Amino acid sequence: MKILVIEDEKELRKSVITYLSAEGYLCESAGSTKEAIEKIGVYDYDCFIVDIMLPDGNGLDIIKEIKNKGIEGGVIIVSAKNSLEDRIVGLEIGSDDYLVKPFHLSELNARVKSIVRRRNFSGSNQVVFNEITVNIDSREVLVNDKPINLTGKEYEILLYFISNKGRVIPKDSLAEHVWGDYMDNADSLDFIYTHIKNTRKKLIDAGGHDYIKTVYGIGYKFTA
Protein backbone atom coordinates (compact mmCIF):
# COMPACT_ATOMS: atom_id res chain seq x y z
CA MET A 1 0.00 0.00 0.00
CA LYS A 2 1.29 3.40 -0.98
CA ILE A 3 0.94 6.48 1.23
CA LEU A 4 1.68 10.15 0.63
CA VAL A 5 2.57 12.01 3.84
CA ILE A 6 1.93 15.75 3.41
CA GLU A 7 3.55 17.45 6.40
CA ASP A 8 5.89 20.45 6.67
CA GLU A 9 7.34 19.56 10.11
CA LYS A 10 10.47 17.65 9.12
CA GLU A 11 10.87 15.62 12.31
CA LEU A 12 7.23 14.59 12.43
CA ARG A 13 7.28 13.74 8.72
CA LYS A 14 10.39 11.62 9.23
CA SER A 15 8.87 9.85 12.26
CA VAL A 16 5.63 9.05 10.43
CA ILE A 17 7.46 7.73 7.36
CA THR A 18 9.88 5.64 9.45
CA TYR A 19 7.05 4.09 11.48
CA LEU A 20 4.72 3.35 8.57
CA SER A 21 7.58 2.05 6.41
CA ALA A 22 8.43 -0.42 9.18
CA GLU A 23 4.78 -1.53 9.02
CA GLY A 24 5.29 -2.45 5.37
CA TYR A 25 3.84 0.60 3.63
CA LEU A 26 5.53 2.37 0.74
CA CYS A 27 5.74 5.98 1.90
CA GLU A 28 6.47 9.15 -0.02
CA SER A 29 6.33 12.70 1.28
CA ALA A 30 5.63 16.30 0.43
CA GLY A 31 6.46 19.32 2.57
CA SER A 32 4.28 21.88 0.83
CA THR A 33 1.01 22.31 -1.04
CA LYS A 34 2.84 22.78 -4.34
CA GLU A 35 4.92 19.61 -3.94
CA ALA A 36 1.87 17.60 -2.86
CA ILE A 37 -0.25 18.66 -5.84
CA GLU A 38 2.64 17.91 -8.22
CA LYS A 39 2.96 14.35 -6.83
CA ILE A 40 -0.79 13.77 -6.83
CA GLY A 41 -0.83 14.69 -10.51
CA VAL A 42 1.83 12.12 -11.40
CA TYR A 43 1.59 9.17 -8.97
CA ASP A 44 -1.16 6.97 -7.54
CA TYR A 45 -1.65 6.56 -3.78
CA ASP A 46 -3.87 4.41 -1.57
CA CYS A 47 -3.92 6.87 1.32
CA PHE A 48 -3.07 10.52 1.99
CA ILE A 49 -2.04 11.90 5.38
CA VAL A 50 -2.63 15.64 5.10
CA ASP A 51 -1.57 18.40 7.48
CA ILE A 52 -3.97 21.35 7.30
CA MET A 53 -1.43 24.08 8.03
CA LEU A 54 1.23 24.21 5.32
CA PRO A 55 3.69 27.01 4.53
CA ASP A 56 2.22 27.77 1.11
CA GLY A 57 -1.44 26.93 1.54
CA ASN A 58 -4.14 24.94 3.26
CA GLY A 59 -4.30 21.15 3.33
CA LEU A 60 -8.04 21.35 2.69
CA ASP A 61 -7.24 22.66 -0.80
CA ILE A 62 -5.13 19.56 -1.41
CA ILE A 63 -8.05 17.34 -0.41
CA LYS A 64 -10.31 19.25 -2.81
CA GLU A 65 -7.74 18.63 -5.56
CA ILE A 66 -7.66 14.91 -4.72
CA LYS A 67 -11.45 14.69 -4.93
CA ASN A 68 -11.71 16.85 -8.06
CA LYS A 69 -9.35 14.46 -9.83
CA GLY A 70 -11.53 11.52 -8.83
CA ILE A 71 -8.71 9.85 -6.91
CA GLU A 72 -9.93 6.89 -4.85
CA GLY A 73 -7.33 6.99 -2.04
CA GLY A 74 -8.37 7.53 1.57
CA VAL A 75 -7.60 10.81 3.37
CA ILE A 76 -6.59 11.39 7.00
CA ILE A 77 -6.32 15.00 8.15
CA VAL A 78 -3.76 15.78 10.85
CA SER A 79 -3.86 19.16 12.54
CA ALA A 80 -2.57 21.00 15.59
CA LYS A 81 -6.01 22.61 15.81
CA ASN A 82 -8.82 20.65 17.42
CA SER A 83 -11.30 22.68 15.41
CA LEU A 84 -14.86 21.47 14.94
CA GLU A 85 -15.18 23.69 11.87
CA ASP A 86 -12.11 22.12 10.23
CA ARG A 87 -13.41 18.63 11.04
CA ILE A 88 -16.78 19.39 9.46
CA VAL A 89 -15.27 21.00 6.36
CA GLY A 90 -12.78 18.14 5.99
CA LEU A 91 -15.52 15.51 6.15
CA GLU A 92 -17.77 17.48 3.82
CA ILE A 93 -15.11 17.66 1.10
CA GLY A 94 -14.31 13.95 1.37
CA SER A 95 -11.77 13.19 4.09
CA ASP A 96 -12.15 9.91 5.97
CA ASP A 97 -10.68 10.77 9.37
CA TYR A 98 -9.24 13.60 11.48
CA LEU A 99 -6.38 13.27 13.94
CA VAL A 100 -5.26 16.01 16.33
CA LYS A 101 -1.55 16.61 17.03
CA PRO A 102 0.21 15.33 19.03
CA PHE A 103 -0.86 11.78 18.29
CA HIS A 104 0.58 8.32 18.82
CA LEU A 105 2.01 6.76 15.67
CA SER A 106 0.31 3.49 16.56
CA GLU A 107 -3.07 5.26 16.44
CA LEU A 108 -2.25 6.76 13.05
CA ASN A 109 -1.28 3.30 11.82
CA ALA A 110 -4.56 1.82 13.07
CA ARG A 111 -6.54 4.49 11.25
CA VAL A 112 -4.58 3.95 8.03
CA LYS A 113 -5.31 0.21 8.21
CA SER A 114 -8.98 0.90 8.81
CA ILE A 115 -9.22 3.20 5.79
CA VAL A 116 -7.38 0.80 3.50
CA ARG A 117 -9.62 -2.09 4.56
CA ARG A 118 -12.77 -0.04 4.17
CA ARG A 119 -11.91 1.41 0.79
CA ASN A 120 -10.17 -1.54 -0.88
CA PHE A 121 -11.58 -4.64 0.80
CA SER A 122 -15.09 -3.73 2.00
CA GLY A 123 -13.85 -3.30 5.56
CA SER A 124 -12.53 -6.85 5.80
CA ASN A 125 -9.16 -7.71 7.35
CA GLN A 126 -9.01 -10.81 5.18
CA VAL A 127 -8.89 -11.13 1.39
CA VAL A 128 -9.65 -14.53 -0.13
CA PHE A 129 -9.06 -15.62 -3.71
CA ASN A 130 -9.78 -19.32 -4.14
CA GLU A 131 -7.08 -21.15 -2.13
CA ILE A 132 -5.16 -17.93 -1.33
CA THR A 133 -5.91 -15.99 1.86
CA VAL A 134 -4.26 -12.66 2.70
CA ASN A 135 -4.52 -11.22 6.23
CA ILE A 136 -4.15 -7.47 5.77
CA ASP A 137 -3.13 -6.44 9.30
CA SER A 138 -0.58 -9.20 9.86
CA ARG A 139 0.57 -9.27 6.21
CA GLU A 140 0.33 -13.06 6.35
CA VAL A 141 -0.39 -15.09 3.21
CA LEU A 142 -1.88 -18.58 3.35
CA VAL A 143 -2.19 -21.09 0.52
CA ASN A 144 -4.56 -23.97 1.31
CA ASP A 145 -4.52 -22.72 4.93
CA LYS A 146 -0.72 -23.03 5.17
CA PRO A 147 1.45 -19.89 5.54
CA ILE A 148 4.02 -19.06 2.87
CA ASN A 149 6.99 -16.75 3.27
CA LEU A 150 6.86 -13.79 0.89
CA THR A 151 9.23 -10.82 0.89
CA GLY A 152 7.74 -7.37 1.38
CA LYS A 153 7.73 -6.65 -2.36
CA GLU A 154 6.30 -10.06 -3.21
CA TYR A 155 3.49 -9.47 -0.73
CA GLU A 156 2.70 -6.06 -2.25
CA ILE A 157 2.76 -7.54 -5.76
CA LEU A 158 0.36 -10.33 -4.78
CA LEU A 159 -2.03 -7.99 -2.96
CA TYR A 160 -2.00 -5.57 -5.90
CA PHE A 161 -2.77 -8.42 -8.29
CA ILE A 162 -5.65 -9.71 -6.16
CA SER A 163 -7.03 -6.17 -5.75
CA ASN A 164 -7.01 -5.83 -9.54
CA LYS A 165 -7.93 -9.39 -10.49
CA GLY A 166 -9.14 -9.80 -14.04
CA ARG A 167 -7.56 -6.54 -15.19
CA VAL A 168 -4.51 -6.17 -17.41
CA ILE A 169 -1.86 -4.39 -15.33
CA PRO A 170 0.85 -2.57 -17.29
CA LYS A 171 4.34 -3.30 -16.08
CA ASP A 172 5.05 0.37 -15.35
CA SER A 173 1.85 0.71 -13.26
CA LEU A 174 2.86 -2.29 -11.15
CA ALA A 175 6.38 -0.91 -10.70
CA GLU A 176 5.17 2.55 -9.73
CA HIS A 177 2.69 1.15 -7.20
CA VAL A 178 5.19 -1.16 -5.50
CA TRP A 179 8.41 0.87 -5.79
CA GLY A 180 7.07 4.44 -5.96
CA ASP A 181 8.84 7.41 -7.50
CA TYR A 182 12.14 5.55 -7.14
CA MET A 183 11.19 4.13 -10.54
CA ASP A 184 11.79 7.53 -12.15
CA ASN A 185 15.53 6.77 -12.00
CA ALA A 186 15.33 3.14 -13.13
CA ASP A 187 16.91 2.30 -16.48
CA SER A 188 14.77 -0.79 -16.98
CA LEU A 189 11.76 -2.61 -15.57
CA ASP A 190 13.26 -6.04 -16.21
CA PHE A 191 13.88 -6.66 -12.49
CA ILE A 192 10.10 -6.89 -11.98
CA TYR A 193 10.14 -10.20 -13.84
CA THR A 194 12.36 -11.72 -11.13
CA HIS A 195 10.01 -10.63 -8.34
CA ILE A 196 6.96 -11.97 -10.16
CA LYS A 197 8.73 -15.24 -11.00
CA ASN A 198 9.59 -15.72 -7.32
CA THR A 199 6.05 -14.88 -6.21
CA ARG A 200 4.57 -17.30 -8.73
CA LYS A 201 6.98 -20.08 -7.70
CA LYS A 202 6.17 -19.75 -4.00
CA LEU A 203 2.43 -19.91 -4.69
CA ILE A 204 2.77 -22.96 -6.92
CA ASP A 205 5.20 -24.74 -4.55
CA ALA A 206 2.62 -24.30 -1.78
CA GLY A 207 -0.02 -26.05 -3.89
CA GLY A 208 -1.60 -22.97 -5.42
CA HIS A 209 -2.61 -22.46 -9.02
CA ASP A 210 -0.70 -20.23 -11.41
CA TYR A 211 -2.95 -17.19 -11.66
CA ILE A 212 -0.31 -14.73 -12.89
CA LYS A 213 -0.52 -14.53 -16.67
CA THR A 214 1.87 -12.57 -18.86
CA VAL A 215 0.24 -10.24 -21.38
CA TYR A 216 3.06 -9.89 -23.86
CA GLY A 217 4.11 -6.35 -24.66
CA ILE A 218 1.91 -4.89 -21.92
CA GLY A 219 2.25 -6.46 -18.48
CA TYR A 220 0.36 -9.03 -16.42
CA LYS A 221 -3.10 -10.28 -15.55
CA PHE A 222 -4.16 -12.09 -12.37
CA THR A 223 -7.02 -14.39 -13.26
CA ALA A 224 -8.46 -17.85 -12.69
C-alpha positions in Angstrom: 0.0 0.0 0.0 1.3 3.4 -1.0 0.9 6.5 1.2 1.7 10.2 0.6 2.6 12.0 3.8 1.9 15.8 3.4 3.5 17.4 6.4 5.9 20.4 6.7 7.3 19.6 10.1 10.5 17.6 9.1 10.9 15.6 12.3 7.2 14.6 12.4 7.3 13.7 8.7 10.4 11.6 9.2 8.9 9.8 12.3 5.6 9.0 10.4 7.5 7.7 7.4 9.9 5.6 9.4 7.0 4.1 11.5 4.7 3.4 8.6 7.6 2.0 6.4 8.4 -0.4 9.2 4.8 -1.5 9.0 5.3 -2.5 5.4 3.8 0.6 3.6 5.5 2.4 0.7 5.7 6.0 1.9 6.5 9.2 0.0 6.3 12.7 1.3 5.6 16.3 0.4 6.5 19.3 2.6 4.3 21.9 0.8 1.0 22.3 -1.0 2.8 22.8 -4.3 4.9 19.6 -3.9 1.9 17.6 -2.9 -0.3 18.7 -5.8 2.6 17.9 -8.2 3.0 14.3 -6.8 -0.8 13.8 -6.8 -0.8 14.7 -10.5 1.8 12.1 -11.4 1.6 9.2 -9.0 -1.2 7.0 -7.5 -1.6 6.6 -3.8 -3.9 4.4 -1.6 -3.9 6.9 1.3 -3.1 10.5 2.0 -2.0 11.9 5.4 -2.6 15.6 5.1 -1.6 18.4 7.5 -4.0 21.3 7.3 -1.4 24.1 8.0 1.2 24.2 5.3 3.7 27.0 4.5 2.2 27.8 1.1 -1.4 26.9 1.5 -4.1 24.9 3.3 -4.3 21.2 3.3 -8.0 21.4 2.7 -7.2 22.7 -0.8 -5.1 19.6 -1.4 -8.0 17.3 -0.4 -10.3 19.3 -2.8 -7.7 18.6 -5.6 -7.7 14.9 -4.7 -11.4 14.7 -4.9 -11.7 16.9 -8.1 -9.4 14.5 -9.8 -11.5 11.5 -8.8 -8.7 9.9 -6.9 -9.9 6.9 -4.8 -7.3 7.0 -2.0 -8.4 7.5 1.6 -7.6 10.8 3.4 -6.6 11.4 7.0 -6.3 15.0 8.1 -3.8 15.8 10.8 -3.9 19.2 12.5 -2.6 21.0 15.6 -6.0 22.6 15.8 -8.8 20.6 17.4 -11.3 22.7 15.4 -14.9 21.5 14.9 -15.2 23.7 11.9 -12.1 22.1 10.2 -13.4 18.6 11.0 -16.8 19.4 9.5 -15.3 21.0 6.4 -12.8 18.1 6.0 -15.5 15.5 6.2 -17.8 17.5 3.8 -15.1 17.7 1.1 -14.3 14.0 1.4 -11.8 13.2 4.1 -12.2 9.9 6.0 -10.7 10.8 9.4 -9.2 13.6 11.5 -6.4 13.3 13.9 -5.3 16.0 16.3 -1.6 16.6 17.0 0.2 15.3 19.0 -0.9 11.8 18.3 0.6 8.3 18.8 2.0 6.8 15.7 0.3 3.5 16.6 -3.1 5.3 16.4 -2.3 6.8 13.1 -1.3 3.3 11.8 -4.6 1.8 13.1 -6.5 4.5 11.2 -4.6 3.9 8.0 -5.3 0.2 8.2 -9.0 0.9 8.8 -9.2 3.2 5.8 -7.4 0.8 3.5 -9.6 -2.1 4.6 -12.8 0.0 4.2 -11.9 1.4 0.8 -10.2 -1.5 -0.9 -11.6 -4.6 0.8 -15.1 -3.7 2.0 -13.8 -3.3 5.6 -12.5 -6.9 5.8 -9.2 -7.7 7.3 -9.0 -10.8 5.2 -8.9 -11.1 1.4 -9.6 -14.5 -0.1 -9.1 -15.6 -3.7 -9.8 -19.3 -4.1 -7.1 -21.2 -2.1 -5.2 -17.9 -1.3 -5.9 -16.0 1.9 -4.3 -12.7 2.7 -4.5 -11.2 6.2 -4.1 -7.5 5.8 -3.1 -6.4 9.3 -0.6 -9.2 9.9 0.6 -9.3 6.2 0.3 -13.1 6.3 -0.4 -15.1 3.2 -1.9 -18.6 3.4 -2.2 -21.1 0.5 -4.6 -24.0 1.3 -4.5 -22.7 4.9 -0.7 -23.0 5.2 1.5 -19.9 5.5 4.0 -19.1 2.9 7.0 -16.8 3.3 6.9 -13.8 0.9 9.2 -10.8 0.9 7.7 -7.4 1.4 7.7 -6.7 -2.4 6.3 -10.1 -3.2 3.5 -9.5 -0.7 2.7 -6.1 -2.3 2.8 -7.5 -5.8 0.4 -10.3 -4.8 -2.0 -8.0 -3.0 -2.0 -5.6 -5.9 -2.8 -8.4 -8.3 -5.6 -9.7 -6.2 -7.0 -6.2 -5.7 -7.0 -5.8 -9.5 -7.9 -9.4 -10.5 -9.1 -9.8 -14.0 -7.6 -6.5 -15.2 -4.5 -6.2 -17.4 -1.9 -4.4 -15.3 0.9 -2.6 -17.3 4.3 -3.3 -16.1 5.1 0.4 -15.4 1.9 0.7 -13.3 2.9 -2.3 -11.1 6.4 -0.9 -10.7 5.2 2.6 -9.7 2.7 1.1 -7.2 5.2 -1.2 -5.5 8.4 0.9 -5.8 7.1 4.4 -6.0 8.8 7.4 -7.5 12.1 5.5 -7.1 11.2 4.1 -10.5 11.8 7.5 -12.2 15.5 6.8 -12.0 15.3 3.1 -13.1 16.9 2.3 -16.5 14.8 -0.8 -17.0 11.8 -2.6 -15.6 13.3 -6.0 -16.2 13.9 -6.7 -12.5 10.1 -6.9 -12.0 10.1 -10.2 -13.8 12.4 -11.7 -11.1 10.0 -10.6 -8.3 7.0 -12.0 -10.2 8.7 -15.2 -11.0 9.6 -15.7 -7.3 6.0 -14.9 -6.2 4.6 -17.3 -8.7 7.0 -20.1 -7.7 6.2 -19.7 -4.0 2.4 -19.9 -4.7 2.8 -23.0 -6.9 5.2 -24.7 -4.6 2.6 -24.3 -1.8 0.0 -26.1 -3.9 -1.6 -23.0 -5.4 -2.6 -22.5 -9.0 -0.7 -20.2 -11.4 -2.9 -17.2 -11.7 -0.3 -14.7 -12.9 -0.5 -14.5 -16.7 1.9 -12.6 -18.9 0.2 -10.2 -21.4 3.1 -9.9 -23.9 4.1 -6.4 -24.7 1.9 -4.9 -21.9 2.2 -6.5 -18.5 0.4 -9.0 -16.4 -3.1 -10.3 -15.6 -4.2 -12.1 -12.4 -7.0 -14.4 -13.3 -8.5 -17.9 -12.7 
